Amino acid sequence: MEDFRVLVVDDEKEFLETIVKRLKKRNLYVEGAENGENAVEMIKKGSFDVVLLDVKMPGMDGVDTLREIKKLKPLTEVVMLTGHASVESGIEGMKLGAFDYLMKPMDFDQLFEKLKDAFEKKHLQELKIEEARVKHTMMYPPRGWD
């Protein structure tokens, strides 16, 4: 499987650094953001396949951040991280287009598999869009192709 780009967003600095470090050991391109505002700026400037997004953060919370990510880059998949007290927010995130949510603390291998699944979904969507473009071009070639 090809490498994919992950943005991890969590206000708990130690957790953020640990997850980023462990994902990098799996040969992924990973960046971290400590809040929703920074994450949105990084999404605007960069290209990420999957965002691992904490629900409970001061300022712009995970649900608001998800809304912004989906507005800016609709194909970017988002996996929400939620504690026991915020399961409703994880479910709300799913309604807003999140790929899935995981409960903290979570098993790292389970997290990695969930990120891979999210990447696969994004990759398949991109392939379908490209196939539709090619089919459209074949059916309706630009003028001057004859």
N, C-alpha and C positions, 0 to 999 in steps of 0.2 A: 504494500500500500504506500502511496506517495505521502511525503510529509505534509502536514497541514499547519496552519498558523492559528495560534490560540491566544486570546486575551483573557487573563484572569483578573476579576474585579472583586476586591474584598477589602474592607476597612481594617481588618485584623492583620497588622503588618507581618507578624510572625507566620500566620497561616498562609498569607499571600506569598511570602518568600519561599516557604517550604514547598508549596504546590508548584510554583514556577520552577524551582530547582529540580524537583522530581520529574516534571514533564520534560524539561530540557535533557535529562538523562535518557529519556525515550526518543531522543533526536528530533524533537519538535521545535519549531520556532515559537517561542513563548514570550509575551510581555505581560507586565502587571500594572494595574491601576488601583489606587487606594480609595477611589470614590467614583460615583457615577459621572460627575462632571468631567473628570480626567478621561474616563472611558469613552465618553461621547466624542471628545476632542481627538482621541487616538483613532476612533472608528472613522472620523471625518478624514484624517490624514493618511491612514494606513489601510491595509487589506488583511482582514482576519476572516478565517473560515468559521471558527467557533468561539463563542464567548462563554466563559464560566463566570456566572454572575451571582453574587451574594444578594439575597433579598433585603436583609436588614442592614442599612447603612445610614449614617447621619447625612442630612442634606438630601440630595437626590437619591431616593431609595432604588432598589432593584427593579421594581415594577415600572417606575417612571423611566429608568435607564433603558429597560427593555423596549418601551414604547419608542424612545428616540432612536435606538439601534434599528428597529424595524422600519422606521420612517426613512432613515439614511441608507441602510443597506438591507433590504428585505430578505435577501437570500442568506444572510449571515445567520447561522443557527445559534441559539442561546440555550444553555443548560443552567437552570436556576439552582442556587444552593440555599437551603432553608433549614432553620432549626425547628424543633418541635412546636414552638409557639407560633410559627409563621407558615404552617402548611397551607393555610388558605391563600396566602400570597403566592405560593408555588403553583397552586391550582389556577389562580387568577392569571399568573404568567403564562400558563399553558393556553388559556383562552385568548391571550394576546399574541400568541404565536411562538412561545418558547417551545423548544424541542422536547424538553422533559425537565424534571426537577429531582434533586437528590437531597436527602436529609443529612445534615451535619451531626456528628462526625460520620464520614463515609469511608468505605474501603477504597484504597487507592486504585486497585486493579479494576474495581467496578466503575470508578470515576473515569479511568482511562478508556474503558470499553464504551462508556456512554459518550465520551468525546469523539471516539472513532465512529460510532454510529451516527452522531450528528454530522460529522464531516461527510460520511458516505451519502447521507440524505442531501446535503448541499451539493455535493459533486454530481449526483444523479439529476437534480433539478437543473444544474448548469448544462449538463449534457442534453437534456430534453429541450431546453431553450435553444441550444446551438443546432440541434437536429431540426427544430421548427424553422429556424432562420434559413438553413440550407434548403429545406423543402420549399419554403416560400420563394427563395431566390430561383430555384429550379422551375417553379411554376410560373413565376412572374419575373423573368430576367430583366435587369436594368436595360434601358434603351441603349442601342449600339452593340448588343451582343450578337446580332445576326450577321 
